[in-house]
Structures are given as C-alpha cells and as structure tokens.
Amino acid sequence: MTPPMIPDVQLIDNSEQRTPLALVLDCSGSMDGAPIDQLNQGLSLLEQELKGDTIAAKRVRLLVVKIGGNDEAQVVGDWIDAMEFVAPSLQAGGTTPTGLAVDLALSKIEEEKQRFKQSGVAYTRPWLFLMSDGSPTDDWQGAAERCRQAEKANKVAVFPIAVGDEANSATLGEFSGKGLLAVKQMRGLKFRELFLWLSASMKVVSQSRPGGKVQLPTTDNWSSAPT
C-alpha cells in the first residue's frame, strides 16, 4: 500500500488555485560562459516579475530540473509558490541527459497534482518548459513518447525552446505532439526577453479558470521559427 503524501504547508495556508510550471533547463558544458550567465539572470528576472504580481505570486508553482553533470538530471528547486521562490544559481558542465530530465519532471508533475487533489486545491494544466542548446546524450526516445502521451491526455502543456544555432530543434519537437511546430527558436541569447514572455504568460494563465483557454503574449521579440 502506497503511504499517503506529506501535506504541503503552502497548500494548506494558501488554498488559491495553482498554475504549475516545471522548468527543465539544459546546463551541460556547452552552456558555459555567457549562456549560463544569462540563463541565471533570466531566472532572477522571472522571480522578480512573478513576485511583483499579486495573483501570480500566490498561484504560480515552480519546479526547476537541471540537465547536466555526469549523465544526471537533478531537481535544484522543488515545487514552491512564486512568492517564496528563490532563483537558483546554475553551473554549466557535463552531458545532456534530456530523457532523464523530462521523465523526472513528468513524475514530479504527477506527484504535485496528487498533492493538489489531497489538499482540495484546483489547478490549471501544468507547463513543462524544456530548454536545450544541443542534442540529448541519453536514450531519450521513450521519455519523448511519454511526454507526447501526457500532452495528448491534457496532463501537461509542453513548450520546447531551442537555444542557439547548435540546438537540435527536430529532437526537441519529438517531446510534443505538435512536433517541430511546437519548438521556439531563441534568437541569439535573448534570455531576458524569453523570461519576460514566460512571466507574462504565467500572469495570464494564473488568472484563468482550470480547463479554460487563454491568449498568450506574442513571442515575436525573442523567437523565430526553426528551419
């Protein structure tokens, strides 16, 4: 028999509906230098923007999964409300086990949904925000299939982001049922613009009703279609 989950105090103290955001971030060796520095600045900007919005601060829940190290995927920031979120300082190094990271994120999302249900907290569809500047170095195909199926079943919304010219957009597209059409190619290192878009999107989604539809902000100022 599976033991009951430990209740999350934040869900007891704050019964507002939630918008879960799982950030799955490539921190492999190729991200060293300016990319990882600007990624960290982007995370800090996301923290500030969400904390500055009265509704988003209470409703957005964040999880940070790091891709990198010695074929590892690591939770560097477990689920927490935006009002308590502190952006981690990520270091670049190692390989790109994207499959492991996505499987970890999907598992954490399902655990969090169980906590919501246990606490009687409503929630909008979780986002899985997958960012990479290269290609996976593990057996990622199974994880991609599980991710597509989760998206098809409306368990998660997948947002693949390709960073730089070496990013494998075709592979990133395999993690979504929309394929390459789902992938956004970041122009240059526009991490600031990307995270401003992400925070603006979270503000919009956090005010929506579970199961409803919203119009997200345009991505024109930071992305282009991958070719």
C-alpha positions in Angstrom: 0.0 0.0 0.0 1.4 3.4 -1.0 1.9 5.7 2.0 0.0 9.0 2.0 1.9 12.0 0.8 3.1 14.5 3.4 0.8 17.6 3.1 2.4 20.7 1.7 2.1 23.5 4.2 1.9 26.1 1.5 -1.2 24.3 0.1 -2.8 24.3 3.5 -2.1 28.0 4.2 -2.9 29.2 0.7 -5.9 27.4 -1.0 -5.8 29.6 -4.2 -5.8 27.6 -7.4 -2.4 26.9 -8.8 -0.5 27.1 -12.1 2.4 24.6 -12.1 5.5 25.5 -14.1 8.3 22.9 -14.5 11.5 24.4 -15.8 13.7 21.7 -17.4 16.9 23.6 -18.2 20.0 22.5 -20.2 23.1 23.2 -18.1 25.5 21.0 -20.0 29.1 22.0 -20.7 28.1 23.8 -24.0 26.1 26.3 -21.9 29.2 27.6 -20.1 30.0 31.3 -20.2 27.5 33.8 -21.5 24.6 31.4 -22.0 24.6 30.1 -18.4 25.1 33.6 -17.0 22.2 35.0 -19.0 20.0 32.0 -18.1 20.7 32.7 -14.4 19.8 36.4 -14.9 16.6 35.3 -16.7 15.6 33.1 -13.7 16.2 36.0 -11.4 14.0 38.2 -13.6 11.3 35.5 -13.6 11.4 35.5 -9.8 11.1 39.3 -9.6 8.3 39.5 -12.1 6.2 36.8 -10.5 6.7 38.1 -7.0 5.6 41.6 -8.3 2.2 40.3 -9.4 -0.3 39.8 -6.6 -2.1 36.9 -8.2 0.8 35.1 -9.9 2.8 35.3 -6.6 0.1 33.2 -4.9 -0.9 30.9 -7.7 2.2 30.0 -9.8 4.2 27.0 -8.5 7.7 26.4 -9.8 9.9 23.4 -10.1 13.5 23.6 -11.5 15.1 20.5 -13.1 18.7 20.8 -14.2 20.0 18.8 -17.2 23.8 18.3 -16.9 26.6 16.8 -14.8 27.6 13.2 -15.2 24.5 11.9 -17.1 22.3 13.3 -14.4 19.0 15.1 -14.1 18.6 16.9 -10.8 15.9 18.8 -9.0 17.6 22.0 -7.9 14.4 23.7 -6.8 11.4 21.6 -5.7 7.8 22.8 -6.0 7.3 26.1 -4.3 4.9 29.1 -4.7 6.3 32.0 -6.7 6.1 34.3 -3.6 8.7 32.0 -1.9 10.7 31.1 -5.0 14.4 32.0 -5.0 16.1 31.6 -8.4 18.9 29.0 -8.2 22.5 29.8 -9.4 23.1 27.2 -12.0 26.5 26.0 -13.1 27.2 24.5 -16.6 29.0 21.2 -17.1 28.7 17.7 -18.3 26.4 16.0 -20.7 22.7 16.4 -21.8 20.5 13.6 -20.4 17.3 15.2 -21.6 15.3 12.0 -21.4 16.1 11.5 -17.8 15.2 15.1 -17.0 11.9 15.0 -18.8 10.9 11.8 -17.1 11.9 13.3 -13.7 9.8 16.4 -14.4 6.8 14.4 -15.6 7.0 12.3 -12.4 7.2 15.4 -10.2 4.3 17.0 -12.0 2.1 13.9 -11.3 3.2 13.9 -7.6 2.3 17.6 -7.3 -1.2 17.0 -8.9 -1.8 14.4 -6.2 -0.9 16.9 -3.5 -3.4 19.4 -5.1 -6.1 16.8 -5.0 -5.3 15.7 -1.5 -5.4 19.4 -0.4 -8.6 20.2 -2.4 -6.7 22.8 -4.5 -7.8 23.5 -8.1 -5.1 23.8 -10.7 -4.6 24.8 -14.4 -2.8 22.5 -16.8 0.9 22.2 -15.8 3.6 23.6 -18.1 6.7 21.7 -19.0 9.2 24.3 -20.2 12.1 22.4 -21.9 15.2 24.4 -22.9 18.3 23.0 -24.7 21.2 24.2 -26.8 22.2 20.9 -28.2 21.1 17.2 -28.5 20.3 14.6 -25.9 23.1 12.3 -24.9 20.9 9.6 -23.4 18.2 7.3 -24.7 15.6 10.0 -24.9 13.0 8.4 -27.2 11.0 6.7 -24.5 10.8 9.8 -22.5 9.7 11.8 -25.6 6.9 9.3 -26.2 5.7 9.5 -22.6 5.8 13.3 -22.8 3.8 13.3 -26.1 1.2 11.0 -24.5 1.0 13.2 -21.4 0.4 16.2 -23.6 -2.2 14.3 -25.7 -4.1 13.4 -22.5 -4.1 17.1 -21.4 -1.9 16.2 -18.4 0.8 18.8 -19.4 1.4 21.6 -21.9 4.9 21.3 -23.5 7.0 24.3 -24.5 10.3 23.3 -26.2 12.8 26.1 -26.6 15.9 25.8 -28.8 18.9 27.9 -27.7 21.5 28.9 -30.3 22.3 27.5 -33.7 23.5 24.1 -32.4 20.2 23.2 -30.8 18.6 20.1 -32.2 15.1 21.5 -32.9 13.9 18.3 -34.6 14.7 16.3 -31.4 13.1 18.9 -29.2 10.0 18.7 -31.3 9.7 15.0 -30.5 8.7 15.9 -26.9 5.5 17.4 -28.2 2.6 16.1 -30.2 2.9 19.2 -32.4 6.4 18.3 -33.4 8.6 21.0 -34.9 5.7 23.4 -34.8 5.9 23.5 -31.0 9.5 24.5 -30.9 10.5 28.1 -30.4 14.0 29.1 -31.6 15.5 31.8 -29.4 17.3 34.4 -31.5 20.8 34.9 -30.1 20.9 34.9 -26.3 17.6 36.7 -25.7 17.1 35.1 -22.3 15.8 38.4 -20.9 13.1 38.6 -23.5 12.3 34.9 -23.2 11.8 35.1 -19.4 9.8 38.3 -19.6 7.5 36.4 -22.0 7.3 33.4 -19.7 6.5 35.6 -16.6 3.8 37.5 -18.6 2.3 34.1 -19.8 2.2 32.8 -16.2 0.4 36.0 -15.1 -2.2 35.4 -17.8 -2.6 31.7 -17.1 -2.8 32.1 -13.4 -5.9 34.3 -13.7 -7.7 31.7 -16.0 -10.1 29.0 -14.9 -8.9 25.4 -14.9 -9.8 23.9 -18.3 -10.2 27.3 -19.9 -8.3 28.8 -22.8 -6.1 32.0 -22.8 -4.3 34.1 -25.4 -0.6 34.0 -24.6 1.7 37.0 -25.3 3.5 37.1 -28.7 6.9 35.5 -28.9 8.0 37.7 -31.8 10.5 39.8 -29.9 12.7 36.8 -28.9 12.0 33.8 -31.2 11.9 32.7 -34.8 10.7 29.5 -36.4 13.3 26.8 -36.6 14.2 25.6 -40.0 
